[in-house]
Amino acid sequence: MHYLELGVRTLVGIALLAYAPHMAFASEFRVFGWILAVSSVLLAVVPWRWHQRFAQTTVPYATRYPRWLAAGSFVLGLVILAALAKGS
């Protein structure tokens, strides 16, 4: 599952890099795409124990407010769709 998640993150990052020139806020989405792609590759080469230790420390903070996390993800998805529609 770990590598599946990293693969999907990498594909999304590459897709953002490919489509950023056609989107509103192109430079911001290009940076976001690079962050997703590079961080995914780095997580793939970092030893699993380091990643797991980091996750055990940070995930409880990130999931403390699941409704806010879900709302933020939903809004980010809408922003990406709007930027793509506006840029086309």
C-alpha positions as CSV (number, residue, x, y, z in Angstrom):
1,M,0.0,0.0,0.0
2,H,2.9,2.3,0.8
3,Y,4.4,2.1,-2.7
4,L,0.9,2.3,-4.3
5,E,0.3,5.6,-2.5
6,L,3.7,6.9,-3.5
7,G,3.1,5.9,-7.1
8,V,-0.2,7.7,-7.2
9,R,1.4,10.8,-5.6
10,T,4.1,10.7,-8.2
11,L,1.6,10.4,-11.0
12,V,-0.4,13.3,-9.7
13,G,2.8,15.4,-9.3
14,I,3.8,14.6,-12.9
15,A,0.2,15.4,-14.2
16,L,0.4,18.8,-12.4
17,L,3.7,19.4,-14.0
18,A,2.4,18.5,-17.5
19,Y,-0.8,20.5,-17.2
20,A,0.5,23.5,-15.2
21,P,1.2,25.6,-18.3
22,H,-2.5,25.3,-19.2
23,M,-3.8,26.2,-15.8
24,A,-4.5,29.4,-14.0
25,F,-1.7,30.0,-11.4
26,A,0.7,27.9,-13.5
27,S,3.8,28.7,-11.5
28,E,2.2,27.7,-8.2
29,F,0.9,24.4,-9.6
30,R,4.3,23.7,-11.2
31,V,5.9,24.1,-7.7
32,F,3.2,22.0,-6.1
33,G,3.7,19.3,-8.8
34,W,7.5,19.3,-8.2
35,I,6.9,19.0,-4.4
36,L,4.6,16.1,-4.8
37,A,6.8,14.2,-7.3
38,V,10.2,14.8,-5.5
39,S,8.8,14.1,-2.0
40,S,7.3,10.9,-3.2
41,V,10.5,9.7,-4.8
42,L,12.4,10.7,-1.6
43,L,9.9,8.8,0.6
44,A,10.4,5.7,-1.7
45,V,14.2,5.7,-1.0
46,V,14.1,6.6,2.7
47,P,14.2,3.5,4.9
48,W,10.8,2.3,5.9
49,R,11.5,2.6,9.6
50,W,12.4,6.3,9.3
51,H,9.2,7.0,7.4
52,Q,7.1,4.9,9.9
53,R,8.6,6.7,12.9
54,F,7.9,10.1,11.3
55,A,4.3,9.0,10.5
56,Q,3.7,7.8,14.0
57,T,4.8,11.2,15.3
58,T,2.9,13.4,12.8
59,V,-0.3,11.5,11.8
60,P,-2.0,11.9,15.2
61,Y,-1.7,15.7,14.7
62,A,-2.9,15.6,11.1
63,T,-5.9,13.4,12.0
64,R,-6.9,15.3,15.1
65,Y,-9.5,17.2,13.1
66,P,-10.6,14.8,10.3
67,R,-13.5,17.0,9.2
68,W,-11.2,19.9,8.6
69,L,-8.7,17.7,6.8
70,A,-11.5,16.4,4.6
71,A,-12.8,19.9,3.9
72,G,-9.4,21.1,3.1
73,S,-8.8,18.3,0.6
74,F,-12.2,18.9,-1.0
75,V,-11.4,22.6,-1.4
76,L,-8.0,21.9,-2.8
77,G,-9.6,19.6,-5.3
78,L,-12.0,22.3,-6.3
79,V,-9.2,24.8,-6.6
80,I,-7.3,22.5,-8.9
81,L,-10.4,21.9,-11.1
82,A,-11.2,25.6,-11.2
83,A,-7.6,26.5,-12.2
84,L,-7.7,23.9,-14.9
85,A,-11.1,25.1,-16.2
86,K,-10.1,28.8,-16.1
87,G,-6.8,28.2,-17.8
88,S,-8.2,26.1,-20.7
